[in-house]
Amino acid sequence: MNHTPCVMLGISLLSQPLLAAEHGFFEDAKASLAARNYYFSRDFSDIVGASQQSKAEEWAQGFILDFKSGYTPGPVGFGVDALGLLGIRLDSSPDRVNTGLLPVHGDGRAASEYSRLAPTLKMRLSNTELRVGELQPNLPVLTFSDIRLLPPSYQGVSLSSSEIDGLTVQAGHLNATHLRNEAGDEKMMAMLGHVPQRQATSDAFDYLGGDYAFNGGQTSASLWYGQLQDIYRQGFVGFKHSQPLGAWVLGANLGYFTAREEGDALLGRIDNQALFSMFSARRGGHTLYAGYQAMYGDSPFPRVFANITPLGNEVPTYEFAYTDERSYQVRYDYNFVALGMPGLTASVRYISGDNVTTGQGFEGKDRERDLDLTYAVQSGVLKGLGIRLRNAMARSNYRSDIDENRLILSYTWQLF
């Protein structure tokens, strides 16, 4: 008896769901390759602290491969994402390391290259997604800090749900971190203000919170909780609003953090409350900002190392988040599209802080001035090339003064 037709029919029936699954999985897949060329220089003066290094200056080339699959069809869809990173040293020396661009070996020299490839498994049901593996959360209590050659990431599990219109709820458990200038995984540690607390590490960061957008998307409110196990716990409440008014668009961004020690309190007692506010007014190519930020309690602002935060006066060099600090910001942005030069933007800001409890018998004060110039090529063979220049000057009477320059060239290929 010839079983070939039956076998072929069976294979055909079995392969149809598989082909359908592959169709959804691959049809919606996306992949991009970003190239980032990064020059970073910091000159230190009036050095404060154990490190007496007078300059950090390095140049490196980075590549970021980002693959995102689609989902298999059906009520529950499955997929996989992958993040590939490669950093290559172009210029460095032992007396100029620690820019955050490259790993530093035990002999004090920067690595010639470092790389990482990590997957993320994902599952979607309706508007709820579960992710396991390499994660890059961007939350008020754990802000995504892609500010050097390669982005950082975390390892763990996250859940995001948008079943209710306007409301997004997220929760997660992270058990390790990949730092922006490292290839492997590490335990997490905290920063208090601007000082890394290397004497204590944590096995987990847990978070839960949500953002609710209403009023046609012009207004949003946020409520979040984060916990770095055995070190600190932190709450956040935030409010944002954008209001058109004639030819103007007015904006407000308000937030309040509160933090205390948690569990075994490996860093001792932590007591911090942080208030920030940022107001903006935009007309044509012009945008004006004014901000106020204040620290309360007996401790500096806590965060996971080496993250930035959504604090209004968190800027490239200083954080203005030390104990009892009060700081003020003014900023002006201009988009040259208003002059017929699309792709070109400029920004200048100045921040001044005082009332810092230094523990050294005097009031701490600091200030920073930043200049940014960004251009994205609009046409021709270099279309899509991004160029960013940054110059910063930061001065303080309780921490090291800094003069900083950055030049960043970036280009992204959409592979499919």
N, C-alpha and C positions, 0 to 999 in steps of 0.2 A: 504494500500500500504506500502510495506516495504522500508523504506528510508535508511536502514543500509548500503547497498553497496555505495549509493550516498554520505552518510556522510563519510564513510571510504575513498572513493576516494577523497573527498574534503580535508579531514585531510591530506591525503598523499600528495596531490599537494601543500597544504599550508606549510607542514612541510619540503618539499625538500629544499626550499631556506633557511629556518631556520637552518636545519641540515648542509647545505653547509656553512652557515655563521659560525655556531659553529665549523665546521671542521677547517676553516681557523683561527678563533679566538683562538681556544684552541690548534690546532696542532702546531702552531708556538710560543706558550706561553713558557716562561722561568721563573724560580723562583730559587733564591739562598738565603741562610742564612749564613751570615758572623758573626763570633764571634771575638771580639776584646778585649783583656785584656791589660789594659793600666796603667802603673805606670809613674807618672810625678812629677818631683821635681825641684824647682827653689830656690836657696839661693840668697838673695839680700844683697849687702853691699854698703856703701857710698850712702845710700838711698836718692833719690831726688823725691820730690813731696809730695802730701798730705798723701798718704798711707805710714804708717811706718811699715807695715807688713814685717818681716824679712825673711819669708820663705813661699812658696806655695808648698804643697806636698799632693798628693792624689793618690788613687789607685781605679780603677773602671773596671767593666765588661760591655761591650756593645754587643748588637745584632742588626744586620741590615738585615731586610727581604726586598728583592727586587723582585717584581713581574712585569713582562712585558708580556702583551698579544700579540697575533698576530693581524692581521687585518681581518676584514670581507672581502669577495671577492667582486669584482665589481670595476668600475672606481674609486669610492671613498670608501676607507676602513676606518672602525672605530675600535677603540680599547681602552683599559684602562690599565694603570699601577698603581702600588701602592707601597708606601714606608712605611715600619714599623720599628720603632726604639724603643729600650729599653736600658736604662742605669741603672746600679745597683752600688751603693756605696759599696766598699769593705773596704776602710780606708780613714778617713778624720777627721779633728777637726776644731773648729772655728778659731784657730790661723794659719791654714794652707790651707784655702780655696782659691778660685779664680785661680785655675789652668786652667780653661776652660774645665774641664772634667765633672763637675757636677753643677747643679743650686744651688744657695745660697739663703736660706730663709731669711726673715726679722730678725730673731734672730741670724743671722750670721752662722748658721749651714748648711752644704750641705744636699741636699735632699737624702733620702735613695734610691729612684728610680725615674725615669721619663720616659715617653713613648709618642709615637706619631704614628698615622696611618693616612696617607693622600693619596688620589687618584689623578690621572692625566688622563683626557680624551684626546684622540688623534684622529686625522683625517689625512689620507694620500691621496693625489691625485698625481699620477705620482711620482716624486722625491721631492715633497713638503709636509711638515708635519706641522700641527697646533696642539699645545698642550695647554691645559687649566687646571690649578690646581697647584699641587706641582711641582716645577721646580728646576733644578740644573744646570743652565747655566755655561759654562766654556769659558769665553771670555777675551780678553786682558783688557777690561774695567770693568770686573766683574769675576775674576778668581775663580774657584771652590776651596774651602779651606777645604779639608777633612784632617785636621791635628791634630784632637783630638779624643776623644772617638767615637763620632757620627758625621755624616756630617751635614752641614747646608743646608738650602733650601730656596726657595722663592715661593711666591704665585702670580700667574698672568697668562699671556698668552704669548706664543712665537710662532714664525713662522720661519721655516728653509727650504731653497730651494737649491737643487743641480741639477737644470735642465740643466745647462751648464757644460760640462765636465771640471773638475778641479776647478770650482767656487762654493763656498758655501756662501750663503747670509743668514743672520739671523736678526731678529728684535723681539723686545719684550717690554711688559709693565708689570712691577712688582709693586704690591701695598702693600706688606708686606714681612717680613722675619721671618724665624725660625732660631734662633741662634744655634750654635753647642752644647751649654750646656743648652738649654731651651726646654720646651715641646710645648709652645704655639707660637702664632704669635705676632710680634711686628712691629711698624713703624721702618723705616730705619734711621740711622744716619751716620755721616761721621767720619773718622779719618783724621787728618792732621799730616803727618809723623807718629809718634808713639803714638800720644795723641788722645784718643776718645773725640769727641765733643758732650757730653751728653746734652748740653743746647739747642740743636735744633734737630728736627726730620722731616722726609720727608714722604709724602704720596705716592711717586712714583719714580721708577727708569726706565728710557726708554733707549733703545739701538738700534743701527742699524749699521751693518757692514758686512764685508765679507773677506774671505781668498781665494786666487787664487794660486793653485799649478800648476807648469809647469816644463818644462825641465825634463820630465820623473819622476816627483815627487821630484826631488832633490832641487828645488827652490820654494819658496812660498812668496807671498806678502800679506799684510793685511792692511785694512783701517777700522777704527771703530770710533763710536761716542757713548758716554754715558752721561746721564744727571740725577743727583740726584736732583729732583725737589726742587726749591727754595734754593738750597745750592751751587752746582757746576755743570759745564758742562765740558766734557773732550773729547779730540780727540786723536787718536793713529794711527801711521803708523809704520808698521813692515816689516822686511825682514829676511828670513832664507835661508841658502844654505848649502848643503852637497856635498863635492867633493872628490871622490876616487882619490888617487894619489899613484900609486904603491901599497905598503903594508899599506899605510896610508889612513885614511878618515879624511878630514879636514872639519870643520864646522864653520858657522858664524850665529849669532843671533843678529840682530840690531833692536832697537825700539826707538821711540820718542813720548812722551806724551806732550800735552799742556792742561792747565786747567784754567778756569776763574769762577767767581761767576755766579749764575744763578737765575733768577726770583727775589724773595724777598730777596735774599742774606742773609739768616738767620745767617750765620757765618761771614758776612761782606765781604770785598774784598778778593778774592783769585786770586793769580797770580803765576802759577807754570809751568815750562817746565822741562821735565825730559828726559835725554838721557841715553840709556844703550847699551852696546855692550858686547858680550860674544863670544870668539873664542875657538875652540877645535881642538885637534889632537888625533886621536885614531889609535893605532896599536896593534893588538893582544888583550891582556887583559888590556892594559894600555890606559888611556885617560887623557890628560892634558887639563886644561882650563885656560884662562886668561881673565879677564873682567874689564871694566871701566864703571863707572856710575856717572852722574853729575846732580845736581839739579840747576835750574836757576829760577830767579824771586824772589818775596818777600814772598813766602809762601812755606810751606812743601808740599810734594806730597799728594794729596787728594785721598781717597778711601772710599768705603762703609765699615762700621764697621761690622764684625771684619775680613775682607778679607785679604788674601795675594794678591800679584800682580805678573805679569810676569817680573818685574824689575830684571835685571841680578844679582844684589847684594842683593836681598830680601832673607833672610836666616831665620832659625828658631827663632832667638832671637832678633836681631836688623834688622832694615829695611834699614839703610843708605840712608834715604830719607827725611832728615830734610832740612831746608832752606839753600840753597847755598852749600850743601854738595858735596864733591868729594870723590869717593871711588874706591878702586882697589882690585881685587880678584885674587888669584891663587888657583887652586884646582887640586887634583889628585885622580882618581878613578882606582880601579883594580878589574877585574873580574877573580876570581880564576878558572874559567873553563879552562883557559889557562894552569893551572897546574893540570888539571884532577880533580878539585873539583867544579863541577857545583852547582849552587845555592848560592854560597858564594861570596859576593861583599864587598868592603871596600872603604871608601871615606874620604879624609881629605881636608879641605879648610881653607884659612885664608883671611880675609878682613880687610882692614884698611881705615878709613874715616877721613877727616879733612875739614877745611874751613867752618865749620858749623856756621851760624849766630844764636847765642843763645839768643840775646837780653839782655845778662847779662854783656856785656862789655868785653867778652873774646871769643877766637876762640874755637868752640867745636871740639873735636876729639873723635873717638871711634874705636874699633877693635873687631874682633870676630874670634875664632878658633873653628871649628866643626869637630868631629870625628863620622863617621857612620859605623856600621858593620851590614850587613843583611845576613840572611841565610834562604833559603827555603828547607825544607826536601824533598829529591828527591824520596825516596822509603820507603817501610815498612808501618806499621800501622799509622805512623805519616806523611805520604806523603801529601804534601800541607801545612803543618804547617809553618808559617812564623815567624821569630824571628828578631827583630830589636833593636839594641842598639845605643843610641845617647848620646854623651857628648859634651857640648858646654860651652865655656868660653867667656864672653863678658865684655868689660871694656870701660868706658866712663868718661869724665870729666864734662858732663852736664846732664846725666841721670844715673839711678841706675845701678851698676855693677851686673852681673848675672852669677851664675854657675848653669848649667842645666844638668839633667840626665833624659833619657827616656828609658823605656823598654816596648816594644810592642810585644805581641803575637797575631797572627791572623790565623784564619782558616775558609775556606769557603766550605759549602756543596752545591752542585748543586742539588736542589730538583727535578727538571725536566726541 
